[in-house]
Amino acid sequence: MNKIISIVSLASLVSLVSIEASAQESEYRYDDAMQLWHQTDNAAGLGLDNSRDRGYAEFNLEHRSGDYSRVQEGNQHNQLKFTTERYQQISMLFVGYGRFQFDMDHTKHRAWCDVMRPYNSTPFFSGSNVSGSYDTQNFDCTAAISTIPIPLSGEAMDREMTFGIKLDYKVGDLSRLRDPRSRSELLDYKLTPAATFTFGYHTLGVSGYYNRRKEKIPNITTVQTDPNLMYYTMSGMENANGIIGGYSGFSREWVNHQFGAEFNYGYQHDALNSLTSVSISRGQEDVWGQYKYAPGQYTSYTYKVGSHNRIKSGALLHHLDLDMDFTQGYADEYRQQLIQERDAEKGYTSYRYETQIEYRKRYQVKTANASFHYRFSVTDGTAINSYAGLRFSMQHVSNKHLLPLSDFQYDHFNMQVEAGKAFLNKRLWVDLAATYHFAKNVELNLADATTPYAQNVWLADMDYYHANYWQGHAEVKYNFPLTIKHTPSQWYVKAYGDYLRTNNHLDQKMVGLSIGIFN
C-alpha cells in the first residue's frame, strides 16, 4: 500500500506542475470537442489536432448500489480513483499526450466469477458459487507522441506528413475476500505506431497495433476448512463443472494476442472538420492450466466504423457522431488426457496433456453496437458556454453453445437527452441528462435449466435483461482560483449523481465527489 501511495503522490506532483496559464473548464470542453484524432488509435493525429497545452489532475470518490445488477457484477461498489492527463508541445518538432489513472474498488455480493471479463468473451473462466466481496486495483497508463506536420521535400507546400506512436499499459488485481480466496492478476499492453498524409484539405491516416493481454490466477487459498466448499470451471452458457475442493492446486492463465489496423480519412476546410475511421482486429486467446492443460481456445474478430464531424455556424458548434462496431468470437473446446512419462535413466517423471477430442466453434459470441450523437454547443470561439443534445444507441448480444444447443439473445435501445450550461462567469457548470432504456427480444433457451449455473446466474439475471428503465443524471462543477506560495492555480470541485428505476421495481443509485486542478 505504501508503494501505491508513493506512485500516486509522484504522479500528483508531476501533474500539478503549471506551465503558463491553466485551461478553464469551458476551454477544456471546447478542445475536447475539436480534437477528433484523439478519439482514434492514430497517435500521429496529435500533430494535426489544434490544442493549447492543457491538463488536469483529479481525485474521485464514488458509491454505487442497488438491485439492478447482474450476479457476476456485484450489487454495491465503493471506488477511489486518481486521474491525470496532459497535452503538451514538447519541442518545435514534437507534441505529446500522457494519461495516468489509478483506481481501487470494493465490490460486495459478487459470485460465480473470479476474472475481470465474465461477459461476451472466453467461456473458460472460473468462480465460486458462494457470494463474497472483491477488491480491485488498476493502474492504467497511456503515452503518445507525434511529430508536427512535416512538409514533403520537393512537393507542394500543402503536402505534409506526421508520424506518431502510442503505448497503452495496464496492470490490475482482482482479489476475492472470502473462501475460496482467489487473486487474478492482469498485464495488458498495446503498442500502436501511426502516420498521416495531408494534401490540401484532405488527410489519410493509417495505424497498426499489437495488444497482449494476460490474466492469471496463480493459486487459490482458504482460511477455514469446509469439506463441502465447491469451485466451478465454466465452458459456456449453463455448462459449469463444480468439484468439491476443486480450488486446491488450481491455477489458470488467459493469454490473448491481438493484432489490429485502422484507416482514417479526414477533411478540414472553413467551418467543417470531419474524420472517418475504419478498423479491424483479430485476437486469439489461449487458456492454460497446470502442466499446460488447455480447456480450449477463443478467437475473436472486431470491426469498427466511426464518423465524427464538427460544423461551425456563427456562435454554434454542431457535433454529429456515428459509431458502429461488430464483434464475432468463437471458442474451440478440447477434451484432454494427462500423459505421464517416466525417464528411468534420469529418474524423473514428466507430465503433459494430450488433446483427445476437439469441438470446433462450440461456443459462439456475436455483439453489435451502434450509436448516433447530435449536440449543439454555444461557443465564443475558444470556449463552450452551453449545450444541448440527443443520443440514440442500440446493442445486440448473442451467445450460443452447441452440442447440446443453448442460446441467449438480447437487444436493447437507449435514448438520451442532455443539456449543460455555465454560470457565474463560467465558474459554475451544471450538466443534466435523462435516459430511457428499452429492452427487446430477450430470449434464453437452455438445454439444461436445472444446473447450478443456470439457476443462479442465467435465470437469476433475467429480471436485469427484461427491465426497461428511466435514468437521471445531474452534475455540478465549480471552478475557483487558489494561490499557494504565490503560485496561482485553477481548482475545481464536482458533485454528481445518478438514479435509475426499472419497470419491474429494480433500482440503482450512484453518487460521486471529485476535487481537482487544471494545469
Buried (B, 14 or more C-beta within 10 A) or exposed (E): EEEEEEBBEEBBEBBBEBEEEBBBBBBBBBBEBBBBBBBBBBBBBBBBBEBBBBBBBBBBEBBBBBEBBBBBBBBBBBBBBBBBBBBBBEEEEBBBBBBBBBBBBBBBBBBBBBBBBBEBBBBBBBBBBBBBBBBBBBBBBBBBBBBBBBEBEEEEEEBBBBBBBBBBBBBBBBBBEBBBBBBBBBBBBBBBBBBBBBBEEEBBBBBBBEBEBBBBBEEBEBEEEEEEBBBBBBBBBBBBBBEEBBBBEBBBBBBBBBEBBBBBBBBBEEEEBBBBBBBEBEBEBBBBBEBEBBBBBBBBEBBBBBBBBBBBEEEEBBBBBBBBBBBBBBBBBBEBEEEEEEEEEEEEEEEEBEEEEEBEEBBBBBBBBBBBBBBBBBBEEEBBBBBBBEBEBBBBBBBBBBEEEBBBBBBBBBBBEBBBBBEEEBBBBBBBBBBEBBBEEBEBEBBEEEBBBBEBBBBBBEBBBBBBBEBEBBBBBBBEEEEEEEEEBBBBEBEBBBBBBBEEEBEBBBBBBBEBBBB
